[in-house]
Amino acid sequence: MSQINSFKDLIVYQKAYKLSMEIFEFTKTFPKEEKYALTDQIRRSSRSICANIAESWAKKYYIKAFVNKLTDSLGEEYETETWLDYSRDCQYIDNSTREKILSGYNEVRKILISMINNPQKFCR
């Protein structure tokens, strides 16, 4: 395992960031009436996954605070999955796009759960 000097070095952050940018791109095609609803919600929750990982890294000196922010990140990941379902069911994205993004979030979720269950590997 290479040295982790920043939250940006974490694979989970990199994966989540890439997925949030993919969501940003495909939500550009969502209808204007969704601007303050679905578009904003899915962008916000996908970005919050990354933001909470960054915050957890700042709190790695305190295991409980670290785990708390990772748990927040996990909650945002589940929320993003829900918005992806709405996006498909409203026919704004096709099922293959939804499945591709969900596959990426499945990896993110597994890593987050592992970090939550093994915080001592990251905390000082």
Number of C-alpha atoms within 10 A of each C-alpha: 3 5 7 11 9 10 18 15 12 15 13 22 21 15 15 24 19 16 21 23 14 14 21 18 11 13 20 11 11 16 11 10 9 12 13 9 10 18 22 13 16 24 19 16 21 28 23 22 29 26 20 21 26 19 17 25 23 15 18 18 14 16 17 15 16 24 24 17 23 26 20 16 27 23 16 21 24 17 18 26 20 12 18 23 17 15 20 16 12 11 11 15 18 12 15 10 14 16 14 12 18 19 12 14 22 15 14 23 20 13 16 22 16 11 18 20 11 13 18 14 8 14 16 10
